[in-house]
Amino acid sequence: MINRLPLNRIHEARRLVFEAARADGRNMAIAVVDEAAALIYAERMENCDARVLTHAMRKAYTAATMHRSTLFFRDQNAELGKSLADWGDPMLTGLPGGVEVRIGDEWFGGVAVGGNTPERDVELAELARRTLI
């Protein structure tokens, strides 16, 4: 599969997220996956815990696999009385900060961030998505 997200846009998304993280005084990570949820880019800031990058990759994977944000996925599961275990995929997560990437009806994958507050992770994931499309 060919990565259809331009590398210059991925790098710009990374730059904007890390710039905001520095302003917030946080160490963050970003991950981008393609439409098959395969990792195409991941990076963490210096001194960012490895687990933060792992969670960002899982968030991006979830957004791409489920075709929805991790926040919506989490809330939808709660509404339906489902747990992550019901899906049979240990990579799925309900942690906020992962969003799907699509332009119109065309599917490109997912992007996610981690390392800030849940609310700020969502905001910065949305910033990254807008930069990618």
N, CA, C and O atoms as a printed pandas DataFrame, in Angstrom:
     atom_number atom_name residue_name chain_id  residue_number  x_coord  y_coord  z_coord
0              1         N          MET        A               1    0.842   -1.168    0.000
1              2        CA          MET        A               1    0.000    0.000    0.000
2              3         C          MET        A               1    0.893    1.239    0.000
3              4         O          MET        A               1    1.905    1.272    0.700
4              5         N          ILE        A               2    0.537    2.231   -0.759
5              6        CA          ILE        A               2    1.305    3.454   -0.869
6              7         C          ILE        A               2    0.733    4.484    0.095
7              8         O          ILE        A               2   -0.479    4.691    0.161
8              9         N          ASN        A               3    1.625    5.123    0.838
9             10        CA          ASN        A               3    1.193    6.191    1.730
10            11         C          ASN        A               3    0.666    7.353    0.901
11            12         O          ASN        A               3    1.383    7.906    0.067
12            13         N          ARG        A               4   -0.575    7.717    1.131
13            14        CA          ARG        A               4   -1.191    8.800    0.368
14            15         C          ARG        A               4   -1.182   10.118    1.127
15            16         O          ARG        A               4   -1.684   11.121    0.620
16            17         N          LEU        A               5   -0.628   10.137    2.319
17            18        CA          LEU        A               5   -0.496   11.378    3.069
18            19         C          LEU        A               5    0.887   11.963    2.796
19            20         O          LEU        A               5    1.896   11.313    3.073
20            21         N          PRO        A               6    0.949   13.179    2.256
21            22        CA          PRO        A               6    2.248   13.765    1.909
22            23         C          PRO        A               6    3.139   13.952    3.136
23            24         O          PRO        A               6    2.693   14.439    4.175
24            25         N          LEU        A               7    4.396   13.559    3.000
25            26        CA          LEU        A               7    5.343   13.643    4.098
26            27         C          LEU        A               7    5.520   15.080    4.588
27            28         O          LEU        A               7    5.702   15.304    5.785
28            29         N          ASN        A               8    5.471   16.043    3.689
29            30        CA          ASN        A               8    5.630   17.432    4.141
30            31         C          ASN        A               8    4.473   17.850    5.049
31            32         O          ASN        A               8    4.677   18.639    5.972
32            33         N          ARG        A               9    3.272   17.342    4.809
33            34        CA          ARG        A               9    2.136   17.662    5.687
34            35         C          ARG        A               9    2.260   16.942    7.031
35            36         O          ARG        A               9    1.910   17.496    8.073
36            37         N          ILE        A              10    2.756   15.717    6.999
37            38        CA          ILE        A              10    2.986   14.978    8.250
38            39         C          ILE        A              10    4.000   15.731    9.105
39            40         O          ILE        A              10    3.800   15.894   10.309
40            41         N          HIS        A              11    5.081   16.189    8.488
41            42        CA          HIS        A              11    6.104   16.927    9.233
42            43         C          HIS        A              11    5.564   18.255    9.763
43            44         O          HIS        A              11    5.939   18.687   10.853
44            45         N          GLU        A              12    4.693   18.899    9.002
45            46        CA          GLU        A              12    4.083   20.142    9.464
46            47         C          GLU        A              12    3.149   19.876   10.644
47            48         O          GLU        A              12    3.128   20.653   11.599
48            49         N          ALA        A              13    2.391   18.806   10.593
49            50        CA          ALA        A              13    1.517   18.435   11.717
50            51         C          ALA        A              13    2.358   18.178   12.961
51            52         O          ALA        A              13    2.020   18.638   14.052
52            53         N          ARG        A              14    3.441   17.452   12.796
53            54        CA          ARG        A              14    4.360   17.173   13.900
54            55         C          ARG        A              14    4.902   18.469   14.481
55            56         O          ARG        A              14    4.932   18.641   15.700
56            57         N          ARG        A              15    5.328   19.379   13.618
57            58        CA          ARG        A              15    5.897   20.648   14.060
58            59         C          ARG        A              15    4.874   21.436   14.884
59            60         O          ARG        A              15    5.203   21.950   15.953
60            61         N          LEU        A              16    3.657   21.530   14.397
61            62        CA          LEU        A              16    2.617   22.285   15.093
62            63         C          LEU        A              16    2.254   21.663   16.441
63            64         O          LEU        A              16    2.078   22.374   17.431
64            65         N          VAL        A              17    2.145   20.348   16.474
65            66        CA          VAL        A              17    1.814   19.660   17.729
66            67         C          VAL        A              17    2.936   19.838   18.748
67            68         O          VAL        A              17    2.673   20.140   19.912
68            69         N          PHE        A              18    4.180   19.655   18.321
69            70        CA          PHE        A              18    5.301   19.768   19.251
70            71         C          PHE        A              18    5.501   21.215   19.700
71            72         O          PHE        A              18    5.903   21.459   20.837
72            73         N          GLU        A              19    5.227   22.161   18.829
73            74        CA          GLU        A              19    5.308   23.575   19.197
74            75         C          GLU        A              19    4.268   23.889   20.281
75            76         O          GLU        A              19    4.583   24.554   21.268
76            77         N          ALA        A              20    3.055   23.421   20.102
77            78        CA          ALA        A              20    2.002   23.618   21.098
78            79         C          ALA        A              20    2.359   22.904   22.399
79            80         O          ALA        A              20    2.105   23.429   23.483
80            81         N          ALA        A              21    2.938   21.724   22.300
81            82        CA          ALA        A              21    3.333   20.969   23.494
82            83         C          ALA        A              21    4.384   21.732   24.297
83            84         O          ALA        A              21    4.307   21.805   25.523
84            85         N          ARG        A              22    5.363   22.297   23.598
85            86        CA          ARG        A              22    6.382   23.088   24.294
86            87         C          ARG        A              22    5.734   24.290   24.994
87            88         O          ARG        A              22    6.085   24.605   26.131
88            89         N          ALA        A              23    4.795   24.958   24.325
89            90        CA          ALA        A              23    4.099   26.095   24.930
90            91         C          ALA        A              23    3.301   25.664   26.163
91            92         O          ALA        A              23    3.159   26.429   27.116
92            93         N          ASP        A              24    2.786   24.436   26.134
93            94        CA          ASP        A              24    2.026   23.884   27.260
94            95         C          ASP        A              24    2.935   23.319   28.348
95            96         O          ASP        A              24    2.466   22.973   29.432
96            97         N          GLY        A              25    4.234   23.225   28.063
97            98        CA          GLY        A              25    5.167   22.623   29.016
98            99         C          GLY        A              25    5.017   21.118   29.127
99           100         O          GLY        A              25    5.251   20.542   30.189
100          101         N          ARG        A              26    4.626   20.477   28.030
101          102        CA          ARG        A              26    4.392   19.030   28.026
102          103         C          ARG        A              26    5.300   18.351   27.015
103          104         O          ARG        A              26    5.704   18.961   26.025
104          105         N          ASN        A              27    5.620   17.090   27.266
105          106        CA          ASN        A              27    6.344   16.254   26.306
106          107         C          ASN        A              27    5.322   15.349   25.643
107          108         O          ASN        A              27    4.637   14.579   26.318
108          109         N          MET        A              28    5.216   15.437   24.328
109          110        CA          MET        A              28    4.163   14.721   23.619
110          111         C          MET        A              28    4.714   13.823   22.524
111          112         O          MET        A              28    5.897   13.863   22.188
112          113         N          ALA        A              29    3.820   13.015   21.980
113          114        CA          ALA        A              29    4.137   12.126   20.866
114          115         C          ALA        A              29    3.039   12.246   19.826
115          116         O          ALA        A              29    1.912   12.630   20.138
116          117         N          ILE        A              30    3.380   11.912   18.579
117          118        CA          ILE        A              30    2.424   11.919   17.485
118          119         C          ILE        A              30    2.598   10.637   16.688
119          120         O          ILE        A              30    3.712   10.130   16.552
120          121         N          ALA        A              31    1.503   10.117   16.164
121          122        CA          ALA        A              31    1.551    8.924   15.311
122          123         C          ALA        A              31    0.556    9.090   14.171
123          124         O          ALA        A              31   -0.534    9.633   14.353
124          125         N          VAL        A              32    0.949    8.613   12.989
125          126        CA          VAL        A              32    0.100    8.661   11.808
126          127         C          VAL        A              32    0.054    7.263   11.210
127          128         O          VAL        A              32    1.086    6.607   11.066
128          129         N          VAL        A              33   -1.145    6.811   10.862
129          130        CA          VAL        A              33   -1.311    5.505   10.214
130          131         C          VAL        A              33   -2.044    5.700    8.898
131          132         O          VAL        A              33   -2.739    6.697    8.704
132          133         N          ASP        A              34   -1.883    4.743    7.999
133          134        CA          ASP        A              34   -2.575    4.813    6.709
134          135         C          ASP        A              34   -3.964    4.204    6.823
135          136         O          ASP        A              34   -4.409    3.849    7.914
136          137         N          GLU        A              35   -4.645    4.086    5.688
137          138        CA          GLU        A              35   -6.033    3.595    5.701
138          139         C          GLU        A              35   -6.156    2.146    6.149
139          140         O          GLU        A              35   -7.250    1.699    6.491
140          141         N          ALA        A              36   -5.061    1.410    6.152
141          142        CA          ALA        A              36   -5.065    0.035    6.657
142          143         C          ALA        A              36   -4.608   -0.019    8.119
143          144         O          ALA        A              36   -4.400   -1.099    8.672
144          145         N          ALA        A              37   -4.455    1.153    8.734
145          146        CA          ALA        A              37   -4.011    1.304   10.120
146          147         C          ALA        A              37   -2.558    0.887   10.321
147          148         O          ALA        A              37   -2.144    0.597   11.443
148          149         N          ALA        A              38   -1.779    0.856    9.232
149          150        CA          ALA        A              38   -0.347    0.559    9.327
150          151         C          ALA        A              38    0.404    1.842    9.652
151          152         O          ALA        A              38    0.150    2.886    9.051
152          153         N          LEU        A              39    1.313    1.763   10.584
153          154        CA          LEU        A              39    2.075    2.923   11.027
154          155         C          LEU        A              39    2.938    3.468    9.892
155          156         O          LEU        A              39    3.704    2.729    9.273
156          157         N          ILE        A              40    2.805    4.770    9.626
157          158        CA          ILE        A              40    3.657    5.397    8.608
158          159         C          ILE        A              40    4.551    6.473    9.210
159          160         O          ILE        A              40    5.538    6.874    8.593
160          161         N          TYR        A              41    4.217    6.946   10.410
161          162        CA          TYR        A              41    5.067    7.938   11.064
162          163         C          TYR        A              41    4.766    7.950   12.552
163          164         O          TYR        A              41    3.606    7.893   12.959
164          165         N          ALA        A              42    5.821    8.024   13.368
165          166        CA          ALA        A              42    5.663    8.153   14.814
166          167         C          ALA        A              42    6.909    8.815   15.374
167          168         O          ALA        A              42    8.032    8.506   14.974
168          169         N          GLU        A              43    6.690    9.727   16.302
169          170        CA          GLU        A              43    7.811   10.402   16.938
170          171         C          GLU        A              43    7.376   10.913   18.300
171          172         O          GLU        A              43    6.219   11.281   18.504
172          173         N          ARG        A              44    8.319   10.930   19.221
173          174        CA          ARG        A              44    8.060   11.521   20.532
174          175         C          ARG        A              44    9.119   12.574   20.800
175          176         O          ARG        A              44   10.248   12.484   20.317
176          177         N          MET        A              45    8.738   13.559   21.567
177          178        CA          MET        A              45    9.664   14.615   21.939
178          179         C          MET        A              45   10.711   14.059   22.892
179          180         O          MET        A              45   10.496   13.038   23.544
180          181         N          GLU        A              46   11.839   14.740   22.964
181          182        CA          GLU        A              46   12.871   14.359   23.913
182          183         C          GLU        A              46   12.277   14.375   25.315
183          184         O          GLU        A              46   11.516   15.277   25.664
184          185         N          ASN        A              47   12.623   13.387   26.107
185          186        CA          ASN        A              47   12.136   13.212   27.488
186          187         C          ASN        A              47   10.672   12.784   27.579
187          188         O          ASN        A              47   10.113   12.754   28.675
188          189         N          CYS        A              48   10.047   12.457   26.467
189          190        CA          CYS        A              48    8.681   11.943   26.489
190          191         C          CYS        A              48    8.744   10.439   26.769
191          192         O          CYS        A              48    9.504    9.715   26.125
192          193         N          ASP        A              49    7.957    9.984   27.712
193          194        CA          ASP        A              49    7.946    8.563   28.047
194          195         C          ASP        A              49    7.574    7.713   26.837
195          196         O          ASP        A              49    6.735    8.106   26.026
196          197         N          ALA        A              50    8.200    6.554   26.722
197          198        CA          ALA        A              50    7.929    5.639   25.608
198          199         C          ALA        A              50    6.462    5.223   25.578
199          200         O          ALA        A              50    5.895    5.042   24.500
200          201         N          ARG        A              51    5.846    5.071   26.736
201          202        CA          ARG        A              51    4.446    4.650   26.787
202          203         C          ARG        A              51    3.525    5.654   26.108
203          204         O          ARG        A              51    2.482    5.278   25.573
204          205         N          VAL        A              52    3.906    6.937   26.126
205          206        CA          VAL        A              52    3.091    7.968   25.481
206          207         C          VAL        A              52    3.051    7.733   23.976
207          208         O          VAL        A              52    2.002    7.872   23.346
208          209         N          LEU        A              53    4.202    7.375   23.402
209          210        CA          LEU        A              53    4.249    7.067   21.968
210          211         C          LEU        A              53    3.447    5.799   21.671
211          212         O          LEU        A              53    2.732    5.738   20.671
212          213         N          THR        A              54    3.562    4.801   22.525
213          214        CA          THR        A              54    2.793    3.567   22.341
214          215         C          THR        A              54    1.294    3.866   22.331
215          216         O          THR        A              54    0.557    3.342   21.496
216          217         N          HIS        A              55    0.849    4.707   23.259
217          218        CA          HIS        A              55   -0.576    5.061   23.302
218          219         C          HIS        A              55   -0.989    5.878   22.079
219          220         O          HIS        A              55   -2.091    5.693   21.563
220          221         N          ALA        A              56   -0.128    6.774   21.609
221          222        CA          ALA        A              56   -0.446    7.554   20.404
222          223         C          ALA        A              56   -0.603    6.617   19.203
223          224         O          ALA        A              56   -1.505    6.810   18.388
224          225         N          MET        A              57    0.252    5.619   19.086
225          226        CA          MET        A              57    0.142    4.664   17.974
226          227         C          MET        A              57   -1.158    3.877   18.073
227          228         O          MET        A              57   -1.811    3.637   17.058
228          229         N          ARG        A              58   -1.546    3.469   19.286
229          230        CA          ARG        A              58   -2.806    2.739   19.464
230          231         C          ARG        A              58   -4.010    3.617   19.158
231          232         O          ARG        A              58   -4.996    3.144   18.594
232          233         N          LYS        A              59   -3.936    4.892   19.527
233          234        CA          LYS        A              59   -5.025    5.817   19.233
234          235         C          LYS        A              59   -5.198    5.988   17.719
235          236         O          LYS        A              59   -6.317    5.935   17.208
236          237         N          ALA        A              60   -4.083    6.192   17.007
237          238        CA          ALA        A              60   -4.148    6.351   15.550
238          239         C          ALA        A              60   -4.691    5.076   14.913
239          240         O          ALA        A              60   -5.522    5.138   14.007
240          241         N          TYR        A              61   -4.226    3.924   15.383
241          242        CA          TYR        A              61   -4.704    2.628   14.887
242          243         C          TYR        A              61   -6.216    2.498   15.081
243          244         O          TYR        A              61   -6.930    2.083   14.168
244          245         N          THR        A              62   -6.694    2.854   16.263
245          246        CA          THR        A              62   -8.120    2.745   16.569
246          247         C          THR        A              62   -8.937    3.656   15.670
247          248         O          THR        A              62   -9.951    3.231   15.117
248          249         N          ALA        A              63   -8.510    4.902   15.516
249          250        CA          ALA        A              63   -9.248    5.853   14.681
250          251         C          ALA        A              63   -9.342    5.351   13.242
251          252         O          ALA        A              63  -10.389    5.471   12.606
252          253         N          ALA        A              64   -8.250    4.793   12.733
253          254        CA          ALA        A              64   -8.252    4.289   11.352
254          255         C          ALA        A              64   -9.065    3.007   11.226
255          256         O          ALA        A              64   -9.830    2.856   10.274
256          257         N          THR        A              65   -8.914    2.095   12.157
257          258        CA          THR        A              65   -9.617    0.814   12.096
258          259         C          THR        A              65  -11.120    0.972   12.259
259          260         O          THR        A              65  -11.902    0.341   11.548
260          261         N          MET        A              66  -11.518    1.822   13.206
261          262        CA          MET        A              66  -12.933    1.977   13.528
262          263         C          MET        A              66  -13.603    3.100   12.737
263          264         O          MET        A              66  -14.816    3.288   12.826
264          265         N          HIS        A              67  -12.814    3.840   11.967
265          266        CA          HIS        A              67  -13.343    4.945   11.147
266          267         C          HIS        A              67  -14.067    5.995   11.986
267          268         O          HIS        A              67  -15.110    6.507   11.579
268          269         N          ARG        A              68  -13.525    6.311   13.137
269          270        CA          ARG        A              68  -14.093    7.320   14.021
270          271         C          ARG        A              68  -13.043    7.731   15.043
271          272         O          ARG        A              68  -12.044    7.037   15.234
272          273         N          SER        A              69  -13.270    8.845   15.686
273          274        CA          SER        A              69  -12.326    9.295   16.710
274          275         C          SER        A              69  -12.358    8.333   17.896
275          276         O          SER        A              69  -13.353    7.647   18.132
276          277         N          THR        A              70  -11.267    8.298   18.625
277          278        CA          THR        A              70  -11.223    7.430   19.799
278          279         C          THR        A              70  -12.210    7.897   20.863
279          280         O          THR        A              70  -12.759    7.085   21.607
280          281         N          LEU        A              71  -12.429    9.187   20.932
281          282        CA          LEU        A              71  -13.394    9.727   21.897
282          283         C          LEU        A              71  -14.816    9.277   21.546
283          284         O          LEU        A              71  -15.569    8.851   22.422
284          285         N          PHE        A              72  -15.176    9.373   20.272
285          286        CA          PHE        A              72  -16.495    8.921   19.830
286          287         C          PHE        A              72  -16.625    7.407   20.028
287          288         O          PHE        A              72  -17.666    6.919   20.469
288          289         N          PHE        A              73  -15.565    6.675   19.699
289          290        CA          PHE        A              73  -15.556    5.218   19.869
290          291         C          PHE        A              73  -15.782    4.858   21.338
291          292         O          PHE        A              73  -16.586    3.978   21.645
292          293         N          ARG        A              74  -15.077    5.534   22.240
293          294        CA          ARG        A              74  -15.241    5.281   23.676
294          295         C          ARG        A              74  -16.675    5.554   24.121
295          296         O          ARG        A              74  -17.288    4.738   24.808
296          297         N          ASP        A              75  -17.205    6.721   23.719
297          298        CA          ASP        A              75  -18.555    7.090   24.128
298          299         C          ASP        A              75  -19.610    6.165   23.523
299          300         O          ASP        A              75  -20.597    5.833   24.180
300          301         N          GLN        A              76  -19.404    5.755   22.286
301          302        CA          GLN        A              76  -20.333    4.841   21.623
302          303         C          GLN        A              76  -20.338    3.482   22.322
303          304         O          GLN        A              76  -21.399    2.888   22.516
304          305         N          ASN        A              77  -19.172    2.994   22.696
305          306        CA          ASN        A              77  -19.103    1.726   23.427
306          307         C          ASN        A              77  -19.850    1.818   24.749
307          308         O          ASN        A              77  -20.576    0.895   25.118
308          309         N          ALA        A              78  -19.675    2.927   25.466
309          310        CA          ALA        A              78  -20.368    3.100   26.750
310          311         C          ALA        A              78  -21.881    3.117   26.543
311          312         O          ALA        A              78  -22.632    2.522   27.316
312          313         N          GLU        A              79  -22.310    3.799   25.501
313          314        CA          GLU        A              79  -23.737    3.880   25.184
314          315         C          GLU        A              79  -24.316    2.507   24.848
315          316         O          GLU        A              79  -25.455    2.207   25.206
316          317         N          LEU        A              80  -23.532    1.676   24.162
317          318        CA          LEU        A              80  -23.982    0.346   23.753
318          319         C          LEU        A              80  -23.725   -0.723   24.810
319          320         O          LEU        A              80  -24.113   -1.878   24.636
320          321         N          GLY        A              81  -23.071   -0.338   25.907
321          322        CA          GLY        A              81  -22.742   -1.306   26.949
322          323         C          GLY        A              81  -21.634   -2.261   26.545
323          324         O          GLY        A              81  -21.562   -3.382   27.050
324          325         N          LYS        A              82  -20.768   -1.825   25.636
325          326        CA          LYS        A              82  -19.652   -2.655   25.171
326          327         C          LYS        A              82  -18.362   -2.238   25.856
327          328         O          LYS        A              82  -18.219   -1.114   26.336
328          329         N          SER        A              83  -17.434   -3.173   25.886
329          330        CA          SER        A              83  -16.091   -2.861   26.375
330          331         C          SER        A              83  -15.112   -3.090   25.221
331          332         O          SER        A              83  -15.487   -3.640   24.186
332          333         N          LEU        A              84  -13.885   -2.675   25.399
333          334        CA          LEU        A              84  -12.872   -2.903   24.363
334          335         C          LEU        A              84  -12.696   -4.393   24.092
335          336         O          LEU        A              84  -12.430   -4.792   22.958
336          337         N          ALA        A              85  -12.841   -5.208   25.119
337          338        CA          ALA        A              85  -12.682   -6.658   24.956
338          339         C          ALA        A              85  -13.703   -7.239   23.985
339          340         O          ALA        A              85  -13.431   -8.253   23.342
340          341         N          ASP        A              86  -14.868   -6.618   23.869
341          342        CA          ASP        A              86  -15.900   -7.107   22.957
342          343         C          ASP        A              86  -15.459   -7.081   21.499
343          344         O          ASP        A              86  -16.003   -7.816   20.675
344          345         N          TRP        A              87  -14.491   -6.253   21.177
345          346        CA          TRP        A              87  -14.036   -6.122   19.789
346          347         C          TRP        A              87  -12.978   -7.157   19.419
347          348         O          TRP        A              87  -12.729   -7.378   18.234
348          349         N          GLY        A              88  -12.353   -7.793   20.402
349          350        CA          GLY        A              88  -11.384   -8.846   20.124
350          351         C          GLY        A              88  -10.089   -8.353   19.499
351          352         O          GLY        A              88   -9.400   -9.112   18.817
352          353         N          ASP        A              89   -9.754   -7.086   19.726
353          354        CA          ASP        A              89   -8.534   -6.511   19.155
354          355         C          ASP        A              89   -7.806   -5.764   20.265
355          356         O          ASP        A              89   -8.248   -4.691   20.673
356          357         N          PRO        A              90   -6.701   -6.309   20.760
357          358        CA          PRO        A              90   -6.005   -5.679   21.884
358          359         C          PRO        A              90   -5.352   -4.336   21.553
359          360         O          PRO        A              90   -4.900   -3.634   22.458
360          361         N          MET        A              91   -5.298   -3.976   20.297
361          362        CA          MET        A              91   -4.718   -2.690   19.912
362          363         C          MET        A              91   -5.705   -1.531   20.079
363          364         O          MET        A              91   -5.287   -0.376   20.143
364          365         N          LEU        A              92   -6.996   -1.820   20.151
365          366        CA          LEU        A              92   -7.996   -0.758   20.252
366          367         C          LEU        A              92   -7.915   -0.060   21.604
367          368         O          LEU        A              92   -7.583   -0.669   22.621
368          369         N          THR        A              93   -8.227    1.233   21.588
369          370        CA          THR        A              93   -8.227    2.011   22.819
370          371         C          THR        A              93   -9.345    3.046   22.776
371          372         O          THR        A              93   -9.793    3.457   21.706
372          373         N          GLY        A              94   -9.776    3.448   23.940
373          374        CA          GLY        A              94  -10.758    4.510   24.057
374          375         C          GLY        A              94  -10.144    5.794   24.590
375          376         O          GLY        A              94  -10.864    6.725   24.949
376          377         N          LEU        A              95   -8.822    5.850   24.644
377          378        CA          LEU        A              95   -8.163    7.058   25.123
378          379         C          LEU        A              95   -8.385    8.207   24.145
379          380         O          LEU        A              95   -8.231    8.014   22.939
380          381         N          PRO        A              96   -8.739    9.384   24.622
381          382        CA          PRO        A              96   -8.951   10.531   23.731
382          383         C          PRO        A              96   -7.653   10.960   23.059
383          384         O          PRO        A              96   -6.570   10.847   23.633
384          385         N          GLY        A              97   -7.787   11.457   21.824
385          386        CA          GLY        A              97   -6.623   11.999   21.128
386          387         C          GLY        A              97   -6.305   11.332   19.813
387          388         O          GLY        A              97   -5.257   11.599   19.226
388          389         N          GLY        A              98   -7.182   10.468   19.334
389          390        CA          GLY        A              98   -7.012    9.846   18.026
390          391         C          GLY        A              98   -8.165   10.233   17.126
391          392         O          GLY        A              98   -9.322   10.165   17.540
392          393         N          VAL        A              99   -7.872   10.637   15.903
393          394        CA          VAL        A              99   -8.924   11.040   14.964
394          395         C          VAL        A              99   -8.679   10.415   13.595
395          396         O          VAL        A              99   -7.544   10.158   13.194
396          397         N          GLU        A             100   -9.784   10.180   12.894
397          398        CA          GLU        A             100   -9.713    9.627   11.547
398          399         C          GLU        A             100   -9.301   10.729   10.572
399          400         O          GLU        A             100   -9.551   11.910   10.812
400          401         N          VAL        A             101   -8.671   10.331    9.478
401          402        CA          VAL        A             101   -8.274   11.289    8.441
402          403         C          VAL        A             101   -8.974   10.885    7.156
403          404         O          VAL        A             101   -8.722    9.820    6.592
404          405         N          ARG        A             102   -9.865   11.771    6.707
405          406        CA          ARG        A             102  -10.570   11.551    5.452
406          407         C          ARG        A             102  -10.826   12.898    4.795
407          408         O          ARG        A             102  -10.933   13.928    5.461
408          409         N          ILE        A             103  -10.920   12.862    3.499
409          410        CA          ILE        A             103  -11.299   14.044    2.739
410          411         C          ILE        A             103  -12.546   13.646    1.979
411          412         O          ILE        A             103  -12.493   12.820    1.067
412          413         N          GLY        A             104  -13.684   14.242    2.363
413          414        CA          GLY        A             104  -14.957   13.826    1.793
414          415         C          GLY        A             104  -15.209   12.377    2.165
415          416         O          GLY        A             104  -15.198   12.021    3.343
416          417         N          ASP        A             105  -15.435   11.547    1.167
417          418        CA          ASP        A             105  -15.645   10.118    1.405
418          419         C          ASP        A             105  -14.372    9.303    1.240
419          420         O          ASP        A             105  -14.394    8.082    1.395
420          421         N          GLU        A             106  -13.267    9.962    0.928
421          422        CA          GLU        A             106  -12.011    9.242    0.695
422          423         C          GLU        A             106  -11.261    9.069    2.006
423          424         O          GLU        A             106  -11.029   10.028    2.742
424          425         N          TRP        A             107  -10.887    7.824    2.280
425          426        CA          TRP        A             107  -10.278    7.424    3.538
426          427         C          TRP        A             107   -8.760    7.455    3.430
427          428         O          TRP        A             107   -8.191    6.904    2.487
428          429         N          PHE        A             108   -8.087    8.112    4.412
429          430        CA          PHE        A             108   -6.631    8.198    4.408
430          431         C          PHE        A             108   -5.978    7.535    5.611
431          432         O          PHE        A             108   -4.811    7.153    5.527
432          433         N          GLY        A             109   -6.687    7.383    6.728
433          434        CA          GLY        A             109   -6.098    6.740    7.900
434          435         C          GLY        A             109   -6.465    7.428    9.188
435          436         O          GLY        A             109   -7.617    7.805    9.399
436          437         N          GLY        A             110   -5.458    7.593   10.068
437          438        CA          GLY        A             110   -5.692    8.212   11.365
438          439         C          GLY        A             110   -4.452    8.920   11.864
439          440         O          GLY        A             110   -3.333    8.608   11.456
440          441         N          VAL        A             111   -4.664    9.873   12.749
441          442        CA          VAL        A             111   -3.572   10.588   13.401
442          443         C          VAL        A             111   -3.922   10.712   14.875
443          444         O          VAL        A             111   -5.089   10.851   15.241
444          445         N          ALA        A             112   -2.900   10.659   15.711
445          446        CA          ALA        A             112   -3.140   10.745   17.149
446          447         C          ALA        A             112   -1.956   11.387   17.846
447          448         O          ALA        A             112   -0.825   11.375   17.361
448          449         N          VAL        A             113   -2.265   11.943   18.999
449          450        CA          VAL        A             113   -1.236   12.520   19.856
450          451         C          VAL        A             113   -1.468   12.034   21.275
451          452         O          VAL        A             113   -2.537   11.520   21.605
452          453         N          GLY        A             114   -0.462   12.202   22.098
453          454        CA          GLY        A             114   -0.582   11.850   23.506
454          455         C          GLY        A             114    0.428   12.620   24.322
455          456         O          GLY        A             114    1.421   13.126   23.799
456          457         N          GLY        A             115    0.161   12.703   25.615
457          458        CA          GLY        A             115    1.102   13.314   26.532
458          459         C          GLY        A             115    0.620   14.588   27.186
459          460         O          GLY        A             115    1.318   15.161   28.023
460          461         N          ASN        A             116   -0.564   15.037   26.816
461          462        CA          ASN        A             116   -1.120   16.246   27.401
462          463         C          ASN        A             116   -2.367   15.846   28.186
463          464         O          ASN        A             116   -2.544   14.664   28.484
464          465         N          THR        A             117   -3.219   16.778   28.522
465          466        CA          THR        A             117   -4.486   16.425   29.148
466          467         C          THR        A             117   -5.367   15.760   28.084
467          468         O          THR        A             117   -5.134   15.967   26.893
468          469         N          PRO        A             118   -6.355   14.981   28.472
469          470        CA          PRO        A             118   -7.236   14.377   27.471
470          471         C          PRO        A             118   -7.873   15.416   26.537
471          472         O          PRO        A             118   -7.950   15.203   25.327
472          473         N          GLU        A             119   -8.323   16.523   27.100
473          474        CA          GLU        A             119   -8.951   17.564   26.284
474          475         C          GLU        A             119   -7.973   18.173   25.294
475          476         O          GLU        A             119   -8.311   18.396   24.131
476          477         N          ARG        A             120   -6.760   18.441   25.760
477          478        CA          ARG        A             120   -5.743   19.043   24.897
478          479         C          ARG        A             120   -5.271   18.037   23.855
479          480         O          ARG        A             120   -4.984   18.425   22.722
480          481         N          ASP        A             121   -5.183   16.764   24.203
481          482        CA          ASP        A             121   -4.844   15.744   23.208
482          483         C          ASP        A             121   -5.844   15.773   22.057
483          484         O          ASP        A             121   -5.455   15.684   20.893
484          485         N          VAL        A             122   -7.131   15.898   22.377
485          486        CA          VAL        A             122   -8.166   15.956   21.340
486          487         C          VAL        A             122   -7.970   17.194   20.472
487          488         O          VAL        A             122   -8.016   17.105   19.245
488          489         N          GLU        A             123   -7.754   18.339   21.096
489          490        CA          GLU        A             123   -7.542   19.584   20.345
490          491         C          GLU        A             123   -6.353   19.478   19.395
491          492         O          GLU        A             123   -6.434   19.888   18.237
492          493         N          LEU        A             124   -5.254   18.927   19.892
493          494        CA          LEU        A             124   -4.039   18.846   19.076
494          495         C          LEU        A             124   -4.139   17.766   18.007
495          496         O          LEU        A             124   -3.535   17.898   16.942
496          497         N          ALA        A             125   -4.889   16.702   18.269
497          498        CA          ALA        A             125   -5.138   15.707   17.225
498          499         C          ALA        A             125   -5.956   16.335   16.092
499          500         O          ALA        A             125   -5.704   16.073   14.915
500          501         N          GLU        A             126   -6.926   17.155   16.456
501          502        CA          GLU        A             126   -7.726   17.860   15.439
502          503         C          GLU        A             126   -6.849   18.827   14.646
503          504         O          GLU        A             126   -7.003   18.934   13.430
504          505         N          LEU        A             127   -5.941   19.526   15.305
505          506        CA          LEU        A             127   -5.002   20.406   14.623
506          507         C          LEU        A             127   -4.162   19.609   13.627
507          508         O          LEU        A             127   -3.970   20.030   12.486
508          509         N          ALA        A             128   -3.670   18.468   14.065
509          510        CA          ALA        A             128   -2.867   17.618   13.173
510          511         C          ALA        A             128   -3.684   17.160   11.978
511          512         O          ALA        A             128   -3.191   17.169   10.850
512          513         N          ARG        A             129   -4.927   16.760   12.211
513          514        CA          ARG        A             129   -5.783   16.315   11.102
514          515         C          ARG        A             129   -5.993   17.438   10.092
515          516         O          ARG        A             129   -5.860   17.229    8.886
516          517         N          ARG        A             130   -6.321   18.629   10.587
517          518        CA          ARG        A             130   -6.527   19.762    9.669
518          519         C          ARG        A             130   -5.270   20.035    8.844
519          520         O          ARG        A             130   -5.366   20.423    7.680
520          521         N          THR        A             131   -4.128   19.840    9.421
521          522        CA          THR        A             131   -2.860   20.056    8.720
522          523         C          THR        A             131   -2.642   18.979    7.662
523          524         O          THR        A             131   -2.094   19.260    6.597
524          525         N          LEU        A             132   -3.061   17.766    7.942
525          526        CA          LEU        A             132   -2.863   16.665    6.999
526          527         C          LEU        A             132   -3.778   16.748    5.786
527          528         O          LEU        A             132   -3.401   16.320    4.695
528          529         N          ILE        A             133   -4.972   17.293    5.965
529          530        CA          ILE        A             133   -5.900   17.328    4.835
530          531         C          ILE        A             133   -5.856   18.671    4.143
531          532         O          ILE        A             133   -6.573   18.886    3.166
